[in-house]
Every structure is written in structure tokens, then in C-alpha cells.
Amino acid sequence: MDSLNEFLVAMELKYCERCGGLWLRPKKECGIYCPECDPQMADMPKSRRRRALVVAVESVDEIETCLAELAGVCAEGGNA
């Protein structure tokens, strides 16, 4: 019975983010798919994180120049 308690303490209940099924995973792992869905999702493209534009400036004039350049690039919108 002690070995069963050790096993249960080391596991956590998780839902699969693909099929919605419930499964147990080790607490220190961060998998989001159940063992059945994980191989199927391995070939899918990974999600991209959005990146912020970082500009190093030394004066307010430089900030205004950068904003004007960005407005010129972004103001027209898409052509889809």
C-alpha cells in the first residue's frame, strides 16, 4: 500500500489539450497531451510567441523619429 501512495503522490491529474481526456502525468513534467495524442501532435508546428519591438534611444527626438518611421510602415494596413 505504501508503494501505491508514493506513486499517487508523484503523479497529477491532467486533461489532454487535444482530446479532453483525463490522464495522469508525473508532477515534474509539463506535457499537455495524453500518451495517445502526443505522437499525433509531435508533427504539428509549435506555437510562436509574440515578440515586442525594442528600440534603444537616447533622446525624445529619437523616439519621435522612430514613431514616425513606424507610422509610415504600419499606417497603410494589409493588402489581403
C-alpha positions in Angstrom: 0.0 0.0 0.0 2.9 2.4 0.7 4.3 2.0 -2.8 0.8 2.9 -4.2 0.7 6.1 -2.1 4.2 7.0 -3.3 3.1 6.5 -6.9 0.0 8.7 -6.4 1.9 11.5 -4.7 4.3 11.7 -7.7 1.5 11.9 -10.3 -1.1 14.6 -11.0 -4.4 14.5 -12.9 -4.2 16.4 -16.2 -6.6 16.9 -19.1 -5.4 16.4 -22.7 -5.5 19.7 -24.6 -6.3 17.8 -27.8 -9.0 15.2 -26.9 -10.0 16.5 -23.5 -9.4 13.1 -21.9 -8.1 12.8 -18.4 -4.7 11.1 -17.7 -2.0 11.0 -15.0 1.4 12.6 -15.6 4.4 12.9 -13.3 4.3 16.1 -11.4 7.6 17.4 -12.7 6.7 17.0 -16.4 4.9 19.6 -18.4 3.3 17.6 -21.2 -0.1 18.8 -22.4 -1.2 15.9 -24.4 -2.2 12.4 -23.3 0.0 9.5 -24.4 -2.4 8.7 -27.3 -2.4 12.2 -28.7 1.2 13.1 -28.1 2.7 11.3 -31.1 0.0 12.8 -33.3 0.8 16.3 -32.2 4.5 15.9 -32.5 4.4 16.8 -36.2 2.3 19.9 -35.7 4.1 23.3 -35.8 4.9 24.8 -32.5 3.1 28.0 -31.5 5.0 31.2 -31.9 5.4 33.6 -29.1 4.8 37.3 -30.0 7.8 39.4 -29.8 8.0 43.0 -28.7 9.8 45.6 -30.7 12.6 47.1 -28.6 14.3 50.3 -29.7 17.2 51.9 -27.8 17.0 55.7 -27.9 18.9 58.5 -26.2 16.5 61.4 -26.6 12.9 62.4 -27.2 13.7 63.4 -30.7 14.9 59.9 -31.5 11.7 58.5 -30.1 9.6 60.8 -32.3 11.7 59.8 -35.3 11.2 56.1 -34.6 7.5 56.5 -34.1 7.2 58.4 -37.4 9.0 55.6 -39.2 6.8 53.0 -37.7 3.7 55.0 -38.5 4.8 55.2 -42.1 5.3 51.4 -42.3 2.2 50.4 -40.3 -0.3 53.1 -41.3 -1.3 51.6 -44.8 -2.7 48.4 -43.4 -2.7 45.0 -45.2 -3.3 44.2 -48.8 -5.2 40.9 -48.3 
